[in-house]
Amino acid sequence: MDYEQTVMNLLISAGEARSQAMLAIRHARMEEWTQAEKALDASTEAIKEAHKVQTMLIGADEGEGKVPVTLILVHAQDHLMTAMLCRDLAEELILLRKEIKGC
C-alpha cells in the first residue's frame, strides 16, 4: 500500500463529498430539487469511497499501530467526519426547504 497516495485518496473523496453536499444546498435554495438530490447522491457516493479507504487503513493497522498516524492522516479523517456531518445536514436542510415550499 502506498501510504501517502492512500491518505490523499481519503482526503480527495472527503473533499468531494463535502463539495457535493454544499452544492445540494445551493440547488435547494434555487428550488432545483432534482439537482439537489443528484448532488446528495454524489456526496453519498464520495463518502462511500472515502469509507472504503478508511476501512482499508483500519484493516492494515490491525489494531497494532502498524499504520503511522501522521498529521495528514488526522487531517483526512477530520475532513471525512466533517463531510459526513455536512451531508447529513444538507439532507435535513433540503427536506425543510421542501416542507416550507410545500413540495
C-alpha positions as CSV (number, residue, x, y, z in Angstrom):
1,M,0.0,0.0,0.0
2,D,1.3,3.5,-0.9
3,Y,0.5,5.2,2.3
4,E,0.7,8.8,1.0
5,Q,-1.5,8.1,-2.0
6,T,-4.0,6.2,0.1
7,V,-4.3,9.1,2.6
8,M,-4.6,11.6,-0.3
9,N,-7.4,9.4,-1.8
10,L,-9.2,9.6,1.5
11,L,-8.8,13.4,1.6
12,I,-9.9,13.8,-2.0
13,S,-13.0,11.7,-1.5
14,A,-13.9,13.5,1.7
15,G,-13.5,16.9,0.0
16,E,-15.7,15.8,-2.9
17,A,-18.4,14.6,-0.5
18,R,-18.4,18.0,1.3
19,S,-18.4,19.9,-2.0
20,Q,-21.4,17.9,-3.3
21,A,-23.3,18.4,-0.1
22,M,-22.8,22.1,-0.3
23,L,-23.8,22.1,-3.9
24,A,-27.0,20.2,-3.0
25,I,-27.9,23.0,-0.5
26,R,-27.3,25.7,-3.2
27,H,-29.6,23.8,-5.6
28,A,-32.2,23.5,-2.9
29,R,-32.0,27.3,-2.3
30,M,-32.9,27.8,-6.0
31,E,-35.7,25.1,-5.8
32,E,-33.8,22.8,-8.1
33,W,-34.9,19.7,-6.3
34,T,-33.7,17.1,-8.9
35,Q,-30.2,18.6,-9.0
36,A,-30.2,18.8,-5.2
37,E,-31.0,15.1,-4.9
38,K,-28.3,14.3,-7.5
39,A,-25.7,16.2,-5.6
40,L,-26.7,14.5,-2.4
41,D,-26.4,11.2,-4.1
42,A,-22.9,12.2,-5.4
43,S,-22.0,13.2,-1.8
44,T,-23.1,9.8,-0.5
45,E,-21.0,8.0,-3.2
46,A,-17.9,10.0,-2.3
47,I,-18.4,9.2,1.3
48,K,-18.7,5.5,0.5
49,E,-15.4,5.8,-1.4
50,A,-13.7,7.6,1.5
51,H,-15.1,5.0,3.9
52,K,-13.6,2.2,1.7
53,V,-10.2,3.8,2.1
54,Q,-10.7,4.3,5.8
55,T,-11.7,0.7,6.2
56,M,-8.6,-0.4,4.3
57,L,-6.4,1.7,6.6
58,I,-8.0,0.2,9.6
59,G,-7.5,-3.3,8.3
60,A,-3.9,-2.6,7.5
61,D,-3.4,-1.3,11.0
62,E,-4.8,-4.5,12.6
63,G,-5.2,-2.6,15.9
64,E,-1.5,-2.8,16.4
65,G,-0.3,0.7,15.4
66,K,1.1,-0.6,12.0
67,V,-0.3,2.5,10.2
68,P,1.5,5.7,11.1
69,V,-0.8,8.4,12.5
70,T,0.5,11.4,10.6
71,L,-0.8,14.9,10.6
72,I,-2.1,14.4,7.0
73,L,-4.0,11.3,8.1
74,V,-5.6,13.1,11.0
75,H,-6.4,15.9,8.6
76,A,-8.0,13.5,6.2
77,Q,-10.0,11.8,8.9
78,D,-11.2,15.3,10.1
79,H,-12.3,16.1,6.5
80,L,-14.2,12.8,6.3
81,M,-16.1,13.4,9.5
82,T,-16.9,17.0,8.6
83,A,-18.1,15.8,5.1
84,M,-20.4,13.2,6.7
85,L,-21.9,15.8,9.0
86,C,-22.3,18.3,6.2
87,R,-24.1,15.7,4.0
88,D,-26.5,14.8,6.8
89,L,-27.2,18.4,7.5
90,A,-27.7,19.1,3.8
91,E,-30.3,16.4,3.6
92,E,-32.2,17.9,6.5
93,L,-32.0,21.4,5.1
94,I,-33.3,20.2,1.7
95,L,-36.2,18.4,3.5
96,L,-37.0,21.6,5.4
97,R,-37.0,23.8,2.3
98,K,-39.3,21.3,0.6
99,E,-41.7,21.4,3.6
100,I,-41.7,25.2,3.5
101,K,-42.3,25.2,-0.2
102,G,-45.0,22.5,0.1
103,C,-43.1,20.1,-2.2
